[in-house]
Amino acid sequence: MSYSTNNARRFRWWARFLAHLLLATAISGCASFTEVRKFASLSGNAAGFDGITRDYVEAPERRKQYQPAKFYPDLESMKARREAQHASLDLLQQTLANYMHGLDALASGDMRVFDKSLVDVSASLNKASMLDANEKQAVGALSTLFARSATVWYREHEMKKLIGRSNEPLQDVIRAARRIVENGIVADLQVESALIARYYDNIMLAPDNPPEPVAMALAKEVRAEALSRADGRIRSARAYDNVLSGIAAGHQYLYDHRNAIGAIGHGETGPQFKSHINTLRTAYKTLLDVSR
């Protein structure tokens, strides 16, 4: 065997060895985004919960049980307005859910193409009557950032850039959703609860009611059940508000620590970020429990 042949074999052996060594080093040195993925996946699922908006749209129909027929035309008009308003919260929820599911996929290295059309977002914005100009701008900004970034292979610096640019519009979107939940939905459910109480009180306290203990006990039981359902809807809406708060706090933490994104969930950042995840998980579980 010639000297040159031996050299060639040794060269190939060393080349393979170095290739495996470099590959192993690269793999061991890759940033772990496990905790980021947990947060993003949980946030995406929780943000898309639509039971709150369904209750809001259906409320006028429920109120027909507790108001005289002369109010039915007003309730029908209210229902039509709410079906139109539903587009606002639905848009906010879907924008948040799309962004979070996209962040989850990107953290996993998934190269799926997210083809949510910006034309669709624009059309939805036109229907979002409950959002002001600044809130619509935040939705558009977050959707645009996501659409521009969701089709590339994410490296660590690209995730830093996305989180850095997305945090401000994301926080604005969450504030808009929380405003609608608290000032619109919760306030409306409280009015509904008062209507239910007044309806049954008027029946039970009517001066011409005969003293029938069994009927009175039954009326009290039905009243309590109806108020319990109304209270459950209020608790569900407030639980969703807590979910939104948890998403906002967790993403703010990612933004504040984006320069160490590969170490999020490890070392000194581990307990703090895991605390955000646990808080969000608890809020989401509570939402699911009270919404059953």
Secondary structure, 3 states (H helix, E strand, C coil): CCHHHHHHHHHHHHHHHHHHHHHHHHHHHCCCCHHHHHHHHHHHHHHCCCHHHHHHHHHHHHHCCCCCHHHHHHHHHHHHHHHHHHHHHHHHHHHHHHHHHHHHHHHCCCCCCCCCCHHHHHHHHHHCCCCCHHHHHHHHHHHHHHHHHCCCCCCHHHHHHHHHHHHHHHHHHHHHHHHHHHHHHHHHHHHHHHHHHHHHHHHHCCCCCCCCHHHHHHHHHHHHHHHHHHHHHHHHHHHHHHHHHHHHHHHHHHHHCHHHHHHCCCCCHHHHHHHHHHHHHHHHHHHHHHCC
